[in-house]
């Protein structure tokens, strides 16, 4: 109901019109923030303000995409997008608006796909699909929003590669894979033996020692010897998405039948110490090999030999009733690093922003050069107004002057790159989106 209130809190128009985000403001069709607060409450008004700022970021990034480059975002543009999208949050504010925004993007793509009715997507839709794949899906992934990530990737895949998606979907019986994985998970739970209390069903289970700690009592004493130091063991399983399957086929040159991880199981182990947790990874590995037929050719021990980016885990491929699936086994700390740390490419922690990389700064420099039309290394009010017009903001000279005064830290009447760069993650989008007015210093 909150999402509906946020997205329905104003008439479409203004900066967010193309994206379905209602506009705030006294000019145009949008309601004022005070009207939204009165009708829907302060929470909805805050979300709507932040949504407009996120939409302004999206529009700026969207305008940088180039058809000649296949609408693909550069690594710098992706890093810049991550920094800008997460910079709109503060340590004391949760990510609810960003989640609403990503959900809205996913829904918007799905509606556009349905409206095509088998027709060819426009260039604008192809660019939007590229942003969903390159930027929004990875961001949803590091935020732990697996379902939104899958929906973004699938909608974008259907828009940009409809024939390939149809072929992979035709050959891939996802329901059968899911069913086989559920049975495999049940067999693993039985294989763990007594002494562990397991909760969950279907594609997920979590197991803990019956009493915890060193003195937990197991009906079978061998279980306590088998899992010494265990705190918890979590197992999840899922079928590989059509997009992920196609991507592996495309970038690794594999045929469909050569993609052995169309089903996957992940085991995450927490123990009293890192050493005990690592040792238990091999206990689970040996159990899996005893339950199902394994193929040593595809077994990778990234715990002993981590990847260059720091990734650690055990990977093995097993076959159950002739059907292959992959198993990943790692400790809780390894899992956190893989999902959120350096080997996840972007550091994302609750309440913090993604730190800009050198590539992101280079992408920012390209944005700046588009505003600095005379190549002087700075931009003035006239150049700022021209840039705002490209972003769909019709600012008067007085409004642009007031904005420039905020960005212009040294008060020399122009904005250099360093001032622009700092403004991008602070004041730029609140002002450009129209959700905030610049405060001009009194003479």
C-alpha positions in Angstrom: 0.0 0.0 0.0 2.9 2.3 0.7 4.4 1.7 -2.8 1.0 2.4 -4.4 0.7 5.6 -2.3 4.2 6.8 -3.3 3.7 6.1 -7.0 0.2 7.5 -7.0 0.9 10.6 -4.9 1.0 13.0 -7.8 -0.1 13.3 -11.4 2.5 12.1 -13.9 4.5 14.9 -15.4 7.7 16.8 -15.0 11.1 15.2 -14.6 9.7 11.7 -14.0 7.1 11.6 -16.6 8.9 9.1 -18.9 9.6 6.9 -15.9 6.1 6.9 -14.4 7.3 8.6 -11.2 4.9 11.4 -10.2 6.3 14.9 -10.1 6.3 17.1 -7.1 6.3 20.9 -7.4 4.1 23.9 -7.4 4.5 24.4 -11.2 3.0 21.8 -13.5 0.7 18.8 -12.6 2.5 17.6 -9.5 1.4 18.1 -6.0 3.4 19.9 -3.5 5.2 18.0 -0.8 2.8 19.4 1.8 -0.2 18.1 -0.2 1.3 14.7 -0.4 2.1 14.6 3.3 -1.5 15.7 4.1 -3.0 13.0 1.9 -0.6 10.1 2.3 1.6 10.9 5.3 5.2 12.0 5.7 6.7 8.6 4.9 5.2 8.5 1.4 6.2 12.2 0.8 9.9 11.4 1.7 9.9 8.3 -0.6 8.4 10.4 -3.4 11.1 13.1 -3.0 13.8 10.5 -3.1 12.3 8.7 -6.0 12.4 11.9 -8.0 16.1 12.2 -7.2 16.8 8.6 -8.3 14.8 9.3 -11.5 17.0 12.3 -12.2 20.1 10.1 -11.8 18.6 7.5 -14.1 17.8 10.2 -16.8 21.4 11.5 -16.7 22.9 8.1 -17.0 20.4 7.1 -19.7 21.5 10.1 -21.9 25.1 8.8 -21.9 24.3 5.5 -23.6 25.5 5.2 -27.2 23.8 3.1 -29.9 27.1 2.6 -31.6 28.3 0.8 -28.4 25.2 -1.4 -28.4 23.7 0.6 -25.6 26.2 -1.0 -23.2 27.3 0.9 -20.1 31.0 1.3 -19.6 32.5 0.0 -16.3 32.9 3.6 -15.3 29.3 4.5 -16.0 28.2 1.5 -14.0 30.4 2.4 -11.0 29.2 6.0 -11.2 25.6 4.9 -11.3 26.1 2.7 -8.2 27.8 5.5 -6.3 25.1 8.0 -7.2 22.2 5.7 -6.5 23.5 4.7 -3.1 24.7 8.2 -2.2 21.1 9.3 -1.8 20.9 7.3 1.4 22.4 8.2 4.7 23.6 6.0 7.6 20.4 6.7 9.5 18.0 6.0 6.6 17.1 2.6 5.3 17.1 1.6 1.6 13.3 1.4 1.2 13.2 4.0 -1.5 15.9 2.3 -3.5 14.0 -1.0 -3.2 10.8 0.8 -4.4 12.7 2.3 -7.3 14.2 -1.0 -8.4 10.8 -2.7 -8.2 9.3 0.1 -10.2 12.0 -0.3 -12.9 11.3 -4.0 -13.1 7.6 -3.5 -13.4 8.0 -0.7 -16.0 10.1 -3.1 -18.2 7.6 -5.9 -17.9 4.7 -3.6 -18.8 6.7 -2.3 -21.8 7.4 -5.9 -22.9 3.7 -6.8 -22.6 2.7 -3.8 -24.6 5.0 -4.8 -27.5 2.9 -7.9 -28.2 5.7 -9.5 -30.1 6.8 -6.3 -31.9 10.3 -4.9 -32.1 11.4 -2.8 -29.2 12.4 0.8 -29.7 15.9 2.1 -29.3 14.9 3.7 -26.0 13.6 0.3 -24.7 16.8 -1.4 -25.7 18.8 1.2 -23.8 16.5 0.8 -20.8 17.1 -3.0 -21.0 20.8 -2.4 -21.1 20.7 -0.3 -17.9 18.6 -3.0 -16.2 21.2 -5.7 -17.0 24.4 -3.7 -16.4 23.4 -1.5 -13.4 20.1 -2.3 -11.7 20.3 -6.1 -11.6 23.9 -6.0 -10.0 22.7 -3.4 -7.5 19.7 -5.5 -6.6 22.0 -8.5 -6.2 24.4 -6.8 -3.7 21.4 -5.5 -1.8 20.2 -9.1 -1.4 17.1 -8.6 -3.6 17.4 -11.9 -5.6 13.9 -11.9 -6.9 14.1 -8.3 -8.2 17.5 -9.1 -9.8 16.0 -12.1 -11.6 13.0 -10.1 -12.8 15.1 -7.2 -14.1 17.4 -9.6 -16.0 14.6 -11.6 -17.4 12.6 -8.6 -18.6 15.7 -7.1 -20.1 16.6 -10.4 -21.8 13.2 -10.7 -23.3 13.4 -7.2 -24.7 17.0 -7.4 -26.1 17.2 -11.1 -27.1 13.7 -12.3 -27.5 14.6 -15.3 -29.9 17.4 -16.5 -27.7 15.3 -16.3 -24.6 12.5 -18.3 -26.2 15.0 -21.0 -27.3 16.6 -21.3 -23.9 13.2 -21.3 -22.2 12.0 -24.0 -24.5 14.9 -26.3 -23.7 15.1 -25.5 -20.0 12.5 -27.2 -17.8 12.9 -25.0 -14.8 10.1 -26.7 -12.9 11.8 -30.1 -13.3 15.1 -28.7 -12.2 13.5 -27.1 -9.1 11.8 -30.4 -8.2 15.1 -32.3 -8.5 16.9 -29.8 -6.3 14.2 -30.1 -3.6 14.7 -33.8 -3.6 18.5 -33.4 -3.4 18.1 -31.0 -0.5 15.9 -33.5 1.3 18.6 -36.2 0.7 21.3 -33.9 2.0 19.3 -33.2 5.2 19.0 -36.9 5.8 22.6 -37.4 5.1 23.6 -34.9 7.7 22.3 -37.4 10.2 20.9 -36.9 13.7 22.1 -34.3 16.1 21.1 -31.3 14.0 17.8 -29.5 14.1 16.8 -28.4 10.6 14.1 -25.9 9.8 12.8 -24.8 6.4 11.2 -26.5 3.4 11.3 -26.6 -0.3 14.5 -24.8 -1.6 15.9 -23.7 1.7 16.9 -25.2 5.1 18.8 -24.1 8.1 20.4 -26.5 10.5 21.8 -25.9 14.0 23.2 -28.3 16.7 20.4 -29.4 19.1 21.8 -27.5 22.1 24.6 -25.4 20.5 28.1 -25.0 21.7 30.5 -27.7 22.8 28.0 -29.5 25.0 25.2 -30.0 22.5 23.6 -33.4 22.9 23.1 -35.5 19.8 21.2 -38.8 19.7 24.1 -40.1 17.7 27.4 -39.3 19.4 29.2 -39.6 16.1 27.3 -36.5 14.9 28.9 -34.3 17.5 32.3 -35.6 16.5 31.5 -35.0 12.8 30.5 -31.4 13.2 32.6 -30.0 16.0 32.3 -26.2 16.5 29.3 -25.9 14.2 27.1 -22.9 14.8 24.8 -23.2 11.8 24.6 -24.7 8.3 22.3 -23.1 5.7 21.5 -24.7 2.4 19.6 -23.1 -0.5 18.9 -24.3 -4.0 17.6 -22.8 -7.2 17.4 -23.3 -10.9 19.6 -21.2 -13.1 17.6 -18.5 -14.8 17.2 -18.5 -18.6 19.3 -15.3 -18.8 22.2 -16.7 -16.7 22.1 -19.9 -18.7 22.3 -18.0 -22.0 25.0 -15.7 -20.7 27.2 -18.7 -19.8 26.6 -20.2 -23.2 27.5 -17.0 -24.9 30.5 -15.8 -23.0 32.1 -19.3 -22.4 31.2 -20.7 -25.8 29.2 -23.6 -24.4 26.3 -25.5 -25.9 23.1 -25.8 -23.8 23.9 -29.4 -22.7 27.4 -28.3 -21.5 26.0 -25.9 -18.9 26.2 -28.2 -16.0 25.0 -25.8 -13.3 21.5 -25.2 -14.6 20.6 -26.3 -11.0 22.7 -25.2 -8.1 22.9 -25.8 -4.3 24.8 -23.5 -1.9 25.9 -24.5 1.6 27.0 -21.7 4.0 28.7 -22.8 7.2 29.2 -20.8 10.4 31.4 -22.2 13.2 33.1 -21.0 16.4 36.3 -20.2 14.5 37.3 -19.6 10.9 39.5 -22.7 10.9 36.6 -24.9 12.1 34.3 -23.5 9.5 36.8 -24.1 6.7 37.3 -27.7 7.9 33.6 -28.3 8.0 33.3 -27.2 4.3 35.3 -30.4 3.4 33.1 -32.5 5.7 30.1 -31.4 3.7 32.0 -31.8 0.5 32.7 -35.5 1.4 29.1 -36.0 2.3 27.9 -34.7 -1.1 30.3 -37.0 -2.9 29.0 -39.9 -0.9 25.4 -39.1 -1.8 25.7 -38.4 -5.5 28.0 -39.2 -8.4 30.7 -36.6 -8.7 32.9 -35.5 -11.6 36.4 -34.5 -10.4 37.0 -32.7 -13.7 34.7 -29.9 -12.6 35.7 -29.7 -9.0 37.4 -26.4 -8.0 38.9 -25.7 -4.6 39.0 -21.9 -4.3 39.5 -22.2 -0.5 43.0 -23.6 -1.0 43.6 -21.5 -4.1 41.4 -18.4 -4.0 40.6 -16.5 -7.2 42.6 -13.4 -7.9 39.7 -11.2 -6.6 39.8 -13.0 -3.3 36.8 -15.3 -4.0 36.8 -18.5 -1.9 34.5 -21.5 -2.0 34.4 -25.2 -3.0 32.7 -25.9 -6.3 31.8 -29.3 -7.5 29.4 -30.9 -10.0 27.4 -33.9 -9.1 24.8 -36.0 -10.8 21.6 -37.2 -9.3 19.7 -39.7 -11.5 21.9 -38.6 -14.4 21.0 -34.9 -14.0 23.9 -32.6 -13.1 23.9 -29.8 -10.7 26.5 -27.6 -9.0 27.2 -27.4 -5.3 29.0 -24.4 -3.7 30.3 -24.8 -0.2 31.7 -21.9 1.8 31.9 -20.4 5.2 29.7 -17.5 6.3 32.7 -15.1 6.1 33.5 -16.3 2.6 29.9 -15.9 1.6 29.7 -12.3 2.9 32.9 -11.4 1.0 31.6 -13.0 -2.2 28.2 -11.2 -2.0 29.2 -7.8 -0.6 33.0 -7.5 -0.5 35.9 -6.9 -2.9 35.2 -10.0 -5.0 31.6 -8.8 -5.4 33.1 -5.8 -7.2 31.3 -3.2 -5.2 31.3 -2.8 -1.4 27.8 -2.4 -0.2 26.9 -2.2 3.5 23.6 -1.3 5.0 23.6 2.5 5.5 26.7 3.3 3.4 27.2 4.4 -0.2 29.3 2.7 -2.8 32.6 4.5 -2.9 33.4 6.0 -6.3 36.1 4.3 -8.3 38.7 5.8 -10.6 36.6 4.6 -13.5 33.5 6.3 -12.0 35.4 9.5 -11.8 36.4 9.2 -15.4 32.7 8.8 -16.3 32.0 11.8 -14.2 34.7 13.7 -16.2 32.8 12.8 -19.4 29.6 14.2 -18.0 31.4 17.4 -17.0 32.9 17.8 -20.5 29.3 17.7 -21.8 28.4 20.7 -19.6 31.6 22.6 -20.2 30.8 23.2 -23.8 33.6 25.8 -24.5 36.3 23.4 -23.0 37.5 26.0 -20.5 37.6 23.6 -17.6 34.7 25.3 -15.9 31.0 25.9 -16.6 29.0 29.1 -16.0 25.3 29.8 -15.6 24.7 29.7 -19.4 26.3 26.3 -19.8 24.5 25.0 -16.7 21.1 26.1 -18.1 22.0 24.3 -21.4 22.9 21.1 -19.5 19.7 21.3 -17.4 17.6 21.6 -20.6 19.2 18.4 -21.9 18.0 16.7 -18.7 14.5 18.0 -19.2 14.8 20.8 -16.6 13.6 24.2 -17.9 15.4 26.5 -15.4 15.3 30.3 -15.6 18.5 32.2 -15.4 17.7 33.2 -11.8 17.1 29.5 -10.8 20.3 28.4 -12.6 22.3 31.1 -10.9 21.0 30.0 -7.5 22.0 26.4 -8.3 25.4 27.4 -9.5 26.0 29.4 -6.3 25.5 26.1 -4.3 27.9 24.1 -6.5 30.5 26.9 -6.7 32.4 26.3 -3.5 35.2 29.0 -4.0 32.6 31.6 -5.2 34.4 32.6 -8.3 31.3 32.5 -10.5 32.0 29.2 -12.3 32.1 25.5 -11.3 35.3 23.4 -12.0 35.4 19.6 -12.1 36.2 19.1 -8.5 33.3 21.2 -7.4 31.0 19.4 -9.9 32.2 16.0 -8.7 31.5 16.7 -5.0 28.1 18.1 -6.0 27.1 15.0 -7.8 26.9 12.9 -4.6 25.5 15.7 -2.5 23.5 18.6 -3.8 23.2 18.1 -7.6 20.3 15.8 -7.8 18.1 17.3 -5.0 18.4 20.6 -6.9 18.2 19.3 -10.5 15.2 17.1 -9.7 13.3 20.1 -8.2 12.7 18.4 -4.8 14.8 21.1 -3.1 15.3 24.8 -3.7 18.8 26.4 -3.4 19.4 28.6 -0.4 21.0 31.8 -1.5 23.3 33.5 0.9 22.1 36.9 2.2 24.2 39.8 1.1 
